Amino acid sequence: MRTWPPVPEPAAARGEIVPLWIRLPKQGEAEPRTGLARGVISRLCAEGRVKSVSLQEKGMARGVRLVSLPSLLEYLERLAAEQNPPK
């Protein structure tokens, strides 16, 4: 059975390296693996639904927030399972 749009094969099966940690996308852009906007991912991190870390050197005003890609994908899978229970 074919689906539309075609379901891509997992990145690992394509030989693609899948990072463990990703940066938040730039303002107005979506994270390419999930399609989620920066604000949505930031909210999920703030609510503790996905793991993240802040890399900020002492005395610096700004840092970089990294998000655990596996925890983000696991959250989306749990959400999908809740919203689409087996029939």
Number of C-alpha atoms within 10 A of each C-alpha: 2 6 6 5 6 7 8 7 8 10 11 9 8 9 8 9 9 13 9 11 17 15 14 19 16 11 9 8 13 17 15 9 10 12 10 14 17 17 16 11 21 16 12 16 19 12 10 10 14 21 17 22 12 11 11 12 10 8 6 7 7 11 11 12 16 17 22 18 20 16 16 19 14 14 15 14 12 11 11 11 11 10 9 9 7 6 3
